[in-house]
Amino acid sequence: CFGSGAAQSMERAGVLTLGGTDTRLHRTPMVYAPDQSMRFPKLSNFYTVRLQKIYLVSGKQPTAVNIDEGSLNAGGIIVDSGTTATELPSALAGPFREAFRTVTGKDWSEKIALTEEEYDALPTIMFQIEGSKGNDIVEEATASLATTLDPNNIPNSILVSMSPSQYLVKLPNGGDDDWYLFATMIRFSINHNTNGVLGANFIRGHDILFDVDKKRLGFAESDCEYQTVDTAAST
């Protein structure tokens, strides 16, 4: 569980829970996605999920990135806390950039210049992931399910959000009083690679359960504050 304040304090870096999950950390109920690694022998040492859709959500109307599910998952999508950024399949590059420009009026590149107002108006990226059976009956889990964006989505499919602070990093020596320069933390595989990695910036703000016994991943929104579970640290 990676916290948002890791750079400011070790106590805000996050929490590692062994042997399960700690619901004291959770802002939303945990929902689950089956591990797909058995479909990709080369990824057998990783937890793999199946992406169904990607949305850019700004205001009330979500914009779906125009790519089919087969192209999204051709080489497998792993969840890896040891990879800093998120790297997505090369087939997604064009459709994602088109959707981002439609929503923001900005071109997606390695670095983006934004005013404060433009930054505040950026969309949240929502990753729709194939979910495990029973997610739709988890009490109070509605906000984590894909049916909240589109009632025609599969009821068990889950949503994992990525805010602008997760996909952009402000550069210390870029910009002036009117604008700032940001590095993007979503990249696209080169050489037509079909695999992808949902890295640490994807995980940030969530408690992730790597469930070995049930071969699944659990996702719950969390502030990942160390003090939440360590009473000694909060006194």
N, C-alpha and C positions, 0 to 999 in steps of 0.2 A: 504494500500500500504506500505509494509515493505521495508525500505531501507537497503542497504548493510553495512552502517556504524553505526548501532545502538549502538554498544559497545563504539564507540569513541565520539559520540556527540548526545545529545537529538535532535538537529536540523536535524540530519541525520537518525533518527529512522524511519521516514516515514511520511505519510500523511493520515489522515482520512477525507473523503469527505462525507457529509450528503446530501441526497436528489438526488443523481445521481453520475456522474463522471466528472472529470476535464481533458479535453483533453490536457491541457498544460503539464500534467505529462507523456504523452504517447510517446514512441519511435516507437510503431507500432499501427495500427488501432485496436480498440477493436473488438474482435470476441466473439461469445456467445455459451453457452452450456445449453440445457434445464435442469431444475431441475427435478431429477428422484425420489424425495422422496416419491411421491405417490405410487411407486411400493414397498416401504419398510415401512410399518406402524410404525415399531420401530424407524425409522429414521425421523419421520415426523417433528421434530423440527430442522433438519439440512438441509443444501443444499447438494444434492447428485448428482454426475455425473456418467456417464457410460464410463468406460475405454474400449477402443477397442484394443489397442496395447501398448507395451512399447518397445522403441528402446534404444540401446546404440550407440551413434554416435561419432566415432573417425575417423577423415579424411573424405573421400568422401563416404565410404561405411557404411551404418547403419546396425546394427545387431539387429534383432527382437528377443525379449525374447519369447521362445517357450511355449506359454500357450494360451488356447482358451478363447474367450471373456466371455463365460458362467462362467468359473471358476474364472475369474477376478472379476466378479460382483455378485457372488452368494449371498453375504450378504449385498451388497451396499457399495459404496465408497463415503464418505463425504468429503467436503472441510471445514476445521475448523481452523480458525486463532488462537484459544485458545490452540491448541495442538502444542507443540514445534517441535517435529519430525514427520516424516511420517511413518505410520505403514500400511503395506500391507497384504493382505490375505495370510494365511499359504501355500496355494497351489502354490503361486508364488515363495516361497523361493528357491526351487531346481532349477527351470528354470532360475531364475535371477542369482543365483550364478554361474551356468554353463555359461551363456552368459558373465558375468563379467570376469570370468577366461579366456574365449576364447579371449576376447578383450584385457585384460590387463596382463594376465599371473599371476594374483594375486588372492588369495582366499578372498572372502567377509566374514568378521566376525565383531564382535563388535568393534575391534580395528584393524587398518591396518598400517603397517610400510612402509613408502615410501621415496625414495630419491626425491630430487627436480625435477630431470628429469622425474621420474615415475609419480609424481604428475602432472607435466605439460602435460603429455601424456594421462591423464585420459579422459574417454569419458564424453560427455554431455548426460544425460538421458532425453529422450523425451517421454512425456506421450501423447498418441493420445486419444482424448476424443470425444465422439459423439457431434456433433455441431448442432446448430439451422439452420433452413432454411434461406438462404440468405447470409451466411458467404462467399460463393464463389463469391459474387458480391460486397463485400465490397472493396472499392477502396484501392489499395496498401496493401491488407491483405495477399497476396500470401504466404509470408514467414511464416505466422501463420497457414497455412493449411496443412493437412497431405499429400496432393498430391505432396508436394515438396520432400518428402522422397520416395514416391511410387505413380506413376501416377494412379495405380489401386485402391488407397484408395478412400473412399467416399468423394466427393468434399467439403461437408460442415464440415467434421471432422476437429478438430483443434489440434494444437500442443502446449504443454506447456513445456518449457525446465527447467531442473534442472542441474546447473553447479556443478563441483566438490566442489566449495566453499559453495554450498548449502547442499550437502549430506555428507560432511566431516567437522569435527571441529578439529583443531590442538590442541593437549593436551600440557599444559605448561611444564610438567615435563617428557616428553617422548622424546627419540631420542638422537642424538649427532650431531657432525659436519657434518656427512655424510647422516643421515636419520632422519625422523620425525615420530612421532606416532600420528595417527588421530583416533578419534571416529567417527563411522558411524551414520548418522542421518536418515537412512532408516532401519526400523526394520520389522520383520514379525510376525504376530499374532501367539500366541502359542495356544495349545489345539485345533488345527484345526479350528480356527475361520475363518469365510468366509467374514467378513466385513473388511473395510480398512479406513484409515484416511489420507488425504492429508493435512499435517499440515503447520505450519508457514514457515518452510524451503522450502516447495513447493511454497508458495505464494510469498516469498521474490523475489524482482526484477520484480514484476508484480503489476499493479493496478487491483484489483479484484472488480467487481461490483456485489453486492448481490441484485439482482433486484426482489423485492417482488411483484410488480404489474404484471410483465411479466413472473414470475416464471422461472428465468434463471440466470446464472452467466456470467459475462463478463470478458474477460482476455485481457490485453494489457501489453506489455513489458514496464518497466519504471525504471528509476533510483530512483524514490520515494524521490526526493530531496525537502525538505520543502521550500527552497528558491525559487523554481520554481513557487510556487503559492502565496508566501507571499512576496510582494514587500518591506515591511518594514524590513524583515529579510535579504534581499539582498542588502540593502543600508547602 
